[in-house]
């Protein structure tokens, strides 16, 4: 089924006998080839997301040096008719992509693609370490980078606009592994050409019939789900405190909500003016909460800050202390003793936790009128 095999077949036929092992190898290739075609057609015709039989096929893009760790083997496959996403990426320069490069590039591309405004996302080990939107791409990247300059080193950058020279100059100022963009201006290619080892990937949005499914392997099978395309909708959220969030707070919460979706649970994102100023995942999230409460390592801790904790966002203007403690024996949500200039905050919670009612009660029963909280909770939280 592949022309490159013709010489091997002719050599075997010339010997007068085809070895059983070689016949088995050719049969496997033939069946795999026809199965790929059949799976592609079935996927194209499929209307039921979860049919009784689901076939997934891939075409080898490249064998990788190793998998996630050096002792693991790895390879990258492209889905049938992939015209976008990482499967349809065009590499313009740089070294061979690794397994981890591809994972981080996919995570960065997914986060940057969340936004309509010019956006930049920086990823390290599949978790965001900076994200921002702005009127122009260079400013968006600058503000994303300022979130965590240490973690950005050796990370993967994605933008949702063609990369321009000004943004490229900023990216080239530090070491990054991969830059993902829907295109690269000639001037940007010249700038990045000075960093020949940096991998440049031109990636467009995926447009094929596999976009509506995500897969994860488990021993003996695989899980399938639809992508998380949920959005924060103030119209369906429930205000459970005395004060309603302002329009500015709702806009900031919407930004934080999109970013925290891409952080591993338990997640927290602190943001200001549509730029993250702190990101934490797992136990690091608890440390970030304590840092926020102490005003440490957060350049914006005395300005408007909005955060998201496992789909929870919290904000306050000019407050010295902004924190949430979801795992305390008495779950608490704090907007601290910032003095007379410490005014209103807002929290956004996905809901559905046992502690929801305690959080809502504390939000309503605050004693300081100038540090009252407006907490938005999804309808799921009403179930307790």
C-alpha positions as CSV (number, residue, x, y, z in Angstrom):
1,X,0.0,0.0,0.0
2,X,3.1,2.3,0.1
3,X,5.4,2.8,-2.8
4,X,8.5,2.8,-0.5
5,X,7.8,-0.9,0.1
6,X,7.9,-1.9,-3.5
7,X,11.6,-2.7,-3.5
8,X,11.3,-4.9,-0.4
9,X,8.4,-6.9,-2.0
10,X,10.3,-7.3,-5.4
11,X,13.3,-8.5,-3.5
12,X,11.2,-11.1,-1.5
13,X,9.5,-12.3,-4.7
14,X,12.9,-12.6,-6.4
15,X,14.0,-15.1,-3.7
16,X,11.1,-17.3,-4.7
17,X,9.4,-17.3,-1.4
18,X,7.9,-14.6,0.9
19,X,8.8,-15.3,4.5
20,X,5.7,-15.6,6.9
21,X,7.1,-12.8,9.1
22,X,7.3,-10.4,6.1
23,X,3.8,-11.4,4.9
24,X,2.4,-10.7,8.4
25,X,4.2,-7.3,8.4
26,X,2.7,-6.4,5.0
27,X,-0.8,-7.6,6.1
28,X,-0.7,-5.4,9.2
29,X,0.2,-2.4,7.1
30,X,-2.5,-3.1,4.6
31,X,-5.2,-3.5,7.2
32,X,-4.0,-0.4,9.1
33,X,-4.2,1.6,5.8
34,X,-7.7,0.5,5.0
35,X,-8.8,0.9,8.6
36,X,-7.6,4.5,8.6
37,X,-9.6,5.2,5.5
38,X,-12.7,3.5,6.9
39,X,-12.4,5.4,10.2
40,X,-12.0,8.7,8.4
41,X,-15.2,8.0,6.4
42,X,-17.1,6.9,9.5
43,X,-16.0,10.0,11.4
44,X,-17.2,12.2,8.5
45,X,-20.6,10.6,8.4
46,X,-21.0,10.3,12.2
47,X,-23.9,12.2,13.7
48,X,-24.0,10.5,17.1
49,X,-21.2,11.8,19.3
50,X,-21.0,8.5,21.2
51,X,-21.9,5.7,18.7
52,X,-21.9,2.0,19.7
53,X,-18.6,1.6,17.9
54,X,-16.1,4.5,17.7
55,X,-13.0,4.2,15.5
56,X,-10.2,6.7,15.9
57,X,-7.4,6.8,13.3
58,X,-4.2,8.7,13.0
59,X,-1.4,9.2,10.4
60,X,2.2,9.3,11.7
61,X,3.6,12.8,11.7
62,X,6.9,11.9,13.4
63,X,8.5,9.6,15.8
64,X,9.7,11.5,18.8
65,X,13.1,11.2,20.6
66,X,11.2,10.0,23.6
67,X,7.9,10.4,25.4
68,X,7.1,12.5,28.5
69,X,10.3,11.1,30.1
70,X,13.5,9.9,28.5
71,X,12.8,6.2,29.3
72,X,9.4,6.4,27.4
73,X,8.9,6.0,23.7
74,X,6.7,8.4,21.8
75,X,5.2,9.5,18.5
76,X,2.9,12.2,17.1
77,X,-0.1,11.3,14.9
78,X,-2.4,13.5,12.9
79,X,-6.1,12.9,12.8
80,X,-7.8,12.4,9.4
81,X,-8.3,15.5,7.4
82,X,-6.7,17.7,10.1
83,X,-6.5,21.2,8.6
84,X,-5.8,23.1,11.8
85,X,-4.7,22.6,15.4
86,X,-1.4,21.0,16.2
87,X,-2.1,18.2,13.8
88,X,-2.0,20.7,10.9
89,X,0.8,22.8,12.2
90,X,3.6,24.1,9.9
91,X,7.0,24.3,11.6
92,X,9.0,27.2,10.2
93,X,12.2,26.9,12.2
94,X,13.8,25.3,15.2
95,X,14.8,21.8,16.4
96,X,12.7,18.7,16.4
97,X,9.5,18.9,18.5
98,X,9.4,16.8,21.7
99,X,6.4,15.1,23.3
100,X,6.4,17.9,26.0
101,X,6.8,20.6,23.4
102,X,3.6,19.4,21.6
103,X,1.6,19.1,24.9
104,X,2.6,22.6,26.0
105,X,2.0,24.1,22.5
106,X,-1.5,22.6,22.5
107,X,-2.2,24.0,25.9
108,X,-0.9,27.5,25.0
109,X,-2.8,27.4,21.6
110,X,-6.1,26.5,23.4
111,X,-5.8,29.3,26.0
112,X,-4.9,32.0,23.5
113,X,-7.7,30.9,21.3
114,X,-10.2,31.7,24.0
115,X,-10.1,35.4,23.3
116,X,-11.3,37.7,20.6
117,X,-9.0,40.5,21.5
118,X,-5.2,40.2,20.9
119,X,-4.0,37.7,23.5
120,X,-0.8,36.1,24.7
121,X,-0.5,33.0,26.8
122,X,2.7,31.5,28.3
123,X,2.6,27.8,29.4
124,X,5.0,25.8,31.5
125,X,4.3,22.0,32.0
126,X,0.8,22.5,30.5
127,X,-0.2,25.1,33.1
128,X,-0.5,28.8,32.4
129,X,2.1,31.1,34.0
130,X,0.8,34.2,32.3
131,X,-2.0,35.4,30.1
132,X,-3.3,38.8,29.0
133,X,-5.4,40.5,26.4
134,X,-4.9,44.0,25.2
135,X,-5.5,46.4,22.3
136,X,-2.2,45.3,20.7
137,X,-0.3,42.0,20.8
138,X,3.0,43.5,22.1
139,X,1.3,44.9,25.2
140,X,-0.6,41.7,25.8
141,X,2.6,39.6,25.8
142,X,4.4,42.2,28.0
143,X,1.6,41.9,30.6
144,X,1.4,38.1,30.4
145,X,5.2,37.9,30.9
146,X,5.1,40.1,33.9
147,X,2.8,37.6,35.7
148,X,5.7,35.2,36.3
149,X,9.0,36.0,34.7
150,X,10.8,33.1,36.3
151,X,8.4,30.4,35.1
152,X,8.2,31.9,31.6
153,X,11.8,31.0,31.0
154,X,11.9,27.8,28.9
155,X,8.1,28.0,28.4
156,X,5.9,27.9,25.4
157,X,4.2,31.1,24.0
158,X,1.1,31.3,22.0
159,X,-0.6,34.4,20.5
160,X,-3.9,34.6,18.6
161,X,-2.7,37.2,16.0
162,X,0.1,37.0,13.4
163,X,3.4,37.6,15.3
164,X,4.8,41.1,14.7
165,X,8.3,42.3,15.1
166,X,7.7,44.3,18.4
167,X,6.2,41.2,20.1
168,X,8.9,39.0,18.7
169,X,11.6,41.3,20.2
170,X,10.1,40.8,23.6
171,X,9.8,37.0,23.2
172,X,13.4,36.7,21.9
173,X,14.7,38.5,25.0
174,X,14.5,35.3,27.0
175,X,14.8,31.6,26.2
176,X,11.5,29.9,25.1
177,X,11.0,26.5,23.6
178,X,8.2,27.1,21.2
179,X,6.2,30.1,19.8
180,X,2.7,29.3,18.4
181,X,0.9,31.8,16.2
182,X,-1.6,31.8,13.3
183,X,1.1,33.5,11.2
184,X,4.4,35.3,11.3
185,X,5.2,38.7,9.8
186,X,8.4,38.7,7.7
187,X,10.0,41.1,10.2
188,X,9.1,38.8,13.1
189,X,10.7,35.9,11.3
190,X,13.9,38.0,11.0
191,X,13.9,38.7,14.7
192,X,13.2,35.1,15.7
193,X,15.8,33.9,13.2
194,X,18.4,35.1,15.7
195,X,17.1,32.4,18.0
196,X,17.5,29.5,15.5
197,X,16.7,26.8,18.1
198,X,13.3,28.3,19.0
199,X,10.6,26.3,17.3
200,X,8.1,28.4,15.4
201,X,4.7,26.8,14.7
202,X,2.1,28.3,12.4
203,X,-1.2,26.9,13.8
204,X,-4.7,27.7,12.6
205,X,-7.9,26.9,14.4
206,X,-9.0,23.3,13.9
207,X,-11.9,22.8,11.5
208,X,-12.8,19.1,11.2
209,X,-15.3,16.6,12.5
210,X,-13.1,15.5,15.4
211,X,-13.2,19.0,17.0
212,X,-16.2,18.1,19.1
213,X,-14.5,15.2,21.0
214,X,-11.6,14.9,23.4
215,X,-10.0,11.6,24.2
216,X,-8.0,10.3,27.2
217,X,-6.7,6.7,27.5
218,X,-7.2,4.5,30.5
219,X,-6.1,0.9,31.1
220,X,-8.4,-1.2,28.8
221,X,-10.2,1.7,27.1
222,X,-10.4,5.4,26.6
223,X,-12.7,8.2,27.8
224,X,-14.4,10.6,25.4
225,X,-16.0,13.9,26.2
226,X,-17.0,17.1,24.5
227,X,-14.6,20.0,24.9
228,X,-15.1,22.5,27.8
229,X,-16.5,25.5,25.9
230,X,-18.5,26.9,28.8
231,X,-18.6,30.7,29.3
232,X,-19.4,32.9,32.3
233,X,-22.8,34.2,31.7
234,X,-23.9,36.9,34.3
235,X,-27.5,36.5,33.1
236,X,-27.8,33.0,34.6
237,X,-25.5,33.5,37.6
238,X,-27.1,34.1,41.0
239,X,-26.1,37.0,43.1
240,X,-26.3,35.7,46.7
241,X,-24.9,38.7,48.5
242,X,-26.3,42.2,49.3
243,X,-24.3,44.0,46.6
244,X,-24.3,43.3,42.9
245,X,-20.9,43.2,41.1
246,X,-20.2,46.2,38.9
247,X,-19.9,45.9,35.1
248,X,-16.2,46.3,35.4
249,X,-16.0,43.5,37.9
250,X,-18.1,41.3,35.7
251,X,-15.8,41.9,32.8
252,X,-12.7,41.1,34.8
253,X,-14.3,38.0,36.2
254,X,-15.1,36.8,32.7
255,X,-11.4,37.1,31.8
256,X,-10.3,35.2,34.9
257,X,-12.9,32.6,34.3
258,X,-11.5,31.8,30.9
259,X,-8.0,31.5,32.2
260,X,-8.7,29.4,35.2
261,X,-10.4,26.8,33.0
262,X,-6.9,26.0,31.7
263,X,-5.3,25.6,35.1
264,X,-5.1,22.2,36.7
265,X,-7.5,21.7,39.7
266,X,-7.5,23.1,42.4
267,X,-6.8,26.4,40.5
268,X,-6.5,30.0,41.3
269,X,-5.9,32.9,39.0
270,X,-5.4,36.5,40.2
271,X,-6.0,39.1,37.5
272,X,-6.0,42.8,37.0
273,X,-7.1,44.8,33.9
274,X,-7.5,41.6,31.9
275,X,-4.0,40.3,32.7
276,X,-3.1,37.5,35.1
277,X,-0.9,38.6,38.1
278,X,-0.7,35.2,39.8
279,X,-1.5,31.6,38.8
280,X,-1.5,28.6,41.0
281,X,-2.4,24.9,40.5
282,X,-2.9,22.1,43.1
283,X,-1.2,22.8,46.4
284,X,0.5,25.8,44.7
285,X,-2.9,27.4,44.7
286,X,-3.0,27.4,48.4
287,X,0.4,29.0,48.6
288,X,-0.8,31.7,46.1
289,X,-3.8,32.4,48.3
290,X,-1.6,32.9,51.3
291,X,0.7,35.2,49.2
292,X,-2.3,37.2,48.1
293,X,-3.4,37.5,51.8
294,X,0.0,38.7,52.8
295,X,0.5,41.0,49.7
296,X,3.6,39.0,48.7
297,X,4.9,38.7,45.1
298,X,1.8,40.3,43.7
299,X,2.6,43.7,42.2
300,X,-1.1,44.6,42.0
301,X,-2.1,43.6,45.5
302,X,-3.1,47.1,46.4
303,X,-5.1,47.6,43.1
304,X,-8.1,45.9,41.6
305,X,-7.5,42.2,41.7
306,X,-9.8,39.4,40.6
307,X,-9.0,35.7,41.2
308,X,-10.5,32.4,40.3
309,X,-10.2,29.3,42.6
310,X,-11.3,26.1,41.0
311,X,-13.8,28.1,39.1
312,X,-14.0,30.7,41.9
313,X,-13.1,34.3,41.2
314,X,-12.6,37.0,43.8
315,X,-11.9,40.7,43.4
316,X,-11.5,43.9,45.3
317,X,-10.3,47.4,44.6
318,X,-7.4,48.8,46.6
319,X,-7.6,46.1,49.2
320,X,-4.5,45.0,51.1
321,X,-5.8,41.5,51.6
322,X,-7.5,39.4,49.0
323,X,-7.8,35.7,49.7
324,X,-10.0,32.6,49.8
325,X,-9.6,29.6,52.1
326,X,-11.8,26.8,50.7
327,X,-10.2,24.0,52.7
328,X,-10.4,25.6,56.1
329,X,-12.5,24.0,58.8
330,X,-14.7,27.1,58.6
331,X,-14.4,28.0,54.9
332,X,-13.8,31.7,54.7
333,X,-13.6,34.4,52.0
334,X,-11.6,37.4,53.0
335,X,-11.3,41.0,51.8
336,X,-9.0,42.3,54.5
337,X,-8.2,45.2,56.6
338,X,-7.2,47.7,53.9
339,X,-8.4,50.8,55.7
340,X,-11.0,53.3,54.5
341,X,-9.8,52.9,50.9
342,X,-10.6,49.1,50.9
343,X,-13.9,49.0,49.1
344,X,-16.0,46.4,47.4
345,X,-15.0,43.0,46.1
346,X,-16.6,40.3,44.0
347,X,-16.4,36.5,43.9
348,X,-17.5,34.1,41.3
349,X,-18.0,30.4,42.2
350,X,-19.1,27.5,40.1
351,X,-21.1,26.1,43.0
352,X,-22.1,22.6,43.9
353,X,-19.8,22.3,47.0
354,X,-20.9,21.4,50.5
355,X,-19.4,24.6,51.8
356,X,-21.4,26.8,49.4
357,X,-23.9,28.0,52.0
358,X,-21.2,28.9,54.4
359,X,-19.5,31.0,51.8
360,X,-22.7,32.7,50.9
361,X,-23.7,33.4,54.5
362,X,-20.3,34.9,55.2
363,X,-20.6,37.0,52.1
364,X,-23.9,38.4,53.3
365,X,-23.0,38.8,56.9
366,X,-19.8,40.9,56.6
367,X,-19.5,43.5,59.3
368,X,-17.5,46.0,57.2
369,X,-19.8,47.8,54.8
370,X,-16.8,49.1,52.7
371,X,-15.4,45.6,52.3
372,X,-18.7,43.8,51.5
373,X,-18.6,41.1,48.9
374,X,-20.8,40.3,46.0
375,X,-20.7,36.6,45.3
376,X,-22.0,35.1,42.1
377,X,-22.9,31.5,42.2
378,X,-24.1,29.2,39.4
379,X,-27.6,27.5,39.9
380,X,-25.7,24.3,40.8
381,X,-24.7,25.8,44.1
382,X,-28.3,26.0,45.3
383,X,-28.3,22.2,45.7
384,X,-25.7,22.4,48.4
